[in-house]
Amino acid sequence: MGVHFDDPTVSFRSVIDLSSSLLQRSGRFFVPQHSLSIATQEVSGIHAVEPSARDVPALEIDFASRRCRLAMSTLECSDLRVFNNFSCTFGYEMVVETAKRREERKLIEPPMCPCCVERGERRAMRSHFNPITRMLTDALDRRIRLLVGVRRPGASFLSSVLPTRVHIRAGSIIAGGDDAEVTVKARSLHAFVTGRSQVDGVANLDVHLLNTHGEVVATLSAPEKLVAERWEGFLADPRSGYWGSSQGGEGSYSNLEG
């Protein structure tokens, strides 16, 4: 089954297996194999979307906060049965997608003051120098598989991508592989915070992506021994437009251009 996670700053799509999914007592729909978690009490609606809106038929899950959206698409009957059971918890809605309804379902972007809007446009124009562009290109050149985690009100998701292509389109940085794709909108990417974590006994360098309100919207991770020196160099490069420092794998970098 294909999963597409949309946020005003980061979008991520991947392929998951729902066979291990379960509904926890806490009210979360959880897929352990891919760390996909949906807070059912935060779901405000489930919509059937025709192929004209997406490449294939999909179910889109809306959340009360309107800060993110999950879409699930599949051609496998077994996956459809699993997700139909989940969707029945809330009621299944199939309606004509009118202009009014599209507007009502539109994701809410964090408001930005005029200064932040100007900085955002400058970041979009400098996307080629953005640390994320250089990190993704580095992973492409050296065939490094990256962990991508997204966490927003109502849902979280963790998967991986092995980039086979990286390009920039209208200020968006896009890296795709055979079964996954991540998109980062440079104009909304205000800051980075770095840290460390352990994944299956391997020390990872984590780069947390912050939006203009200082919220962590996504995390990019890779083995520290492979990427630490290069990635910290990308973050500290004056051409990136971000300023900060790092020590021992932990640091912060903000876009403070006037």
Secondary structure, DSSP 8 states (H G I E B T S, - for coil): -EEEEE-SSEEEEEE--GGG-EE-TTSEEEEGGGTEEEEGGGEEEEEEE-TTTSSS-EEEEEETT-S-EEEEE-S-HHHHHHHHHHHTTT--B-----HHHHHHH--------HHHHHHHHHHHHTGGG-HHHHHHHHHHHHT--EEEEEEETTEEEEEEE--SEEEEETTEEEEE-SS-EEEEEGGG--EEEEEEEEETTEEEEEEEEE-TTS-EEEEEEEEHHHHHHHHHHHHH-GGGSEEEEEETTEEEEEE---
